Amino acid sequence: MLVHVTMTHSADNCPAYEKEKALPAFIGWGDKMATTAAEMRVKVLSLLWAAPEHTAYALLEAESLGNIGRFVNSMPIRQDFRVTPVANLVDVVAMAKEMMAKK
């Protein structure tokens, strides 16, 4: 399953402002993100950060929402998450063609 995850945190929870503890933890997590994702059976297709807005966007692939949840909660930042299942356009068009054929 593919999911789009929007992650937001407040300026009060931003690791950039806590250079002694939170920022090194965030950097450490980022350095081992690929390993963490693999251990949790999550494929990170894209992870983009909109730092001025304290928001991140991820496109993740996993067999279950539980894997996705464990992965995003492994980040050392207290955040809110919005998880949206998504599909590739090619798959959506194929499904639409099947629906049309069943008229």
N, C-alpha and C positions, 0 to 999 in steps of 0.2 A: 504494500500500500504506500501511496505517496501522500505526504502531508505538507502543508505550508504552515509554518509556525511563526507567529508574531510575538516577540518578547519585548516587554517594556519594563523599565524601572524608573524610579524618580531620581532626581539629582542627589537626594539624601542617601540613596542606596548605590550610587555610582562608584565603582572601584577607582575611577580616575582621581577621585578626591581623597582617597585613603592610601597614600603611597607607601605606608609602612606595612600594611597587612593585606588589604583587599586587592590592590593593584598587582603585587607579586603573585597572589593566588590566582588571579584572572590570567596573568601571563603564563603561569605554570599550566593552567587548564588548557589554554590555547595551544601551548607547545605539545601537549599530549592528547589533543582532541581526537586525532585520527585513531590512536590506540584505544581511547575510551569508547569511541563510536563502534569500533570493530568488536570490542569485548561485549558491548550491549546489543550487537547485531543490528546496528543502525548504519545506513549509508548516508553520508552528508554530501548531497549533490550541490548545495550552495549554502553558505552562511555569510550574510552581509550585515554590516553594522552601520547604522545611521547614528553615529556618536552624538551629534548635536541635539538629536531628539531623544536620546536615551532609549533607542529602539533597535532591535535586531530582527532580521528576517531569515528564515531557514527553509530550505526545501530538503526534506528528509525522506528516506525510504526505509521501511522496516516491515516485519511480518505482523507486528501488533502495536497498538497504541501504548501498551505497557512499556515496550522497549523505547518508544519515543519519549514517554514521560520520564523514564529513568535517565535517559540521556540529557534532556533539557534541564532536569533538576540536578544534574551533576555539576552544572555551572556554579561557581562560587559567588553568585549574585542573587539577591532576593528580587524576583521578578514576577510579573503577571504574564500569563501565556494565553494565546488564542491559537488553537490547533484546528486546522481546516483540512479535511480530506480533499485531495485534488486528483485530477486525471489528465493525462496527455491528450491533446486535441485529436491525435490519430485514433485513440481509443474511443473518444466521445463520438467521433464521426462514424466509426464502425458500429457502435451501439445504435446510433441514429438510423443507419442503413438497415440494421436488423429490425428495428421498430417499424420502419417503412415497409419492409418485406412482409410483416405480419398483419397487414391491413385486413 
